[in-house]
C-alpha cells in the first residue's frame, strides 16, 4: 500500500510539472512583444493543442486525489466529486 502512495505522489508531481510548463510557455508566448510573423499564423490551433492536454491532466489529478483520500481514511464517508 505504501508503494501506491509513492506512485501516486510521483504521478501527481509529474502532472503538475507538465501543467506548469504548459502555462509558462503559453504566458511567455502571449506576453512577448517580439514575434516571428510565420509563427503567429497558427496561434489559435497551438493554443487549443496546449489547453486540451492541460485540461486532461486536471481531470486525471482530481479523481486520483479522491482515491488517495478514500484509501487513507476508509472509515470516513465517501467523498463526492
N, C-alpha and C positions, 0 to 999 in steps of 0.2 A: 504494500500500500504506500509505503514511503516513496518508492520509485515512481508511482503515479503522480505524487505531488511534485517531485523534482521534474518529471517530464512536463507536467502542466506549467510549472514556473518557466521552464526553458522555452516552451512554445509561446507563452504569453509575452515573454521578453522579446522574442524574435518578431512576433506580430506587431508589437508596439514600436520596435525599431523600424520596421517597414513603413508603418503609418507615418512616423515622424519624418522619415526620409522623403516620402512622397509629398507631404505637406511642405517641407522645407524647399524641395525643388520647385513645387508649384508657386510658392510665395516669391522665391528668388526670380522665377521667370516672369511673374506678373509685375513685380516691383521694379525690375531692372529697366533703366531708361535706354540702354543700348540693346539693339536687337538686329538680327540678320533678317533681311527682307524675305528670303525664301523660307526661313524658319517660322515666321509668323503666320503664314498662309494656312497651316493645319492646326492652329492653336485650339480650336473648339474640339476637334476629334482627339487631340492629345490630352486635353483636359478630361474628357469623358473616359478615355482609356486609363487615366490615372485615378479618377474618382471611383470607378466601378470596383477595382481590386481593394481600394481602401474601405469601401462600404462592406464588401465581403469579409474583410478581416474583422471589422467591428461585429458583424453578425456571427462570426466564429468565436470571438472573445466572450461575449455575453453568456451564451449557453455553457461554455466551459467553466466560467466563474461560478455559475449557479450549481453546476455539477460538483465542483470542488467544495463549495459551501455545504451542499447536502451530504456529501461523503464525510465531511469533517464533523458535522453535527447531525448524526442520523436520528436522534430523538426529537429534534425540533420539527415544527410544522413544515410542510412542503412550501417552497418558495415559488411564487407566481411571477412569470416574466411577461 
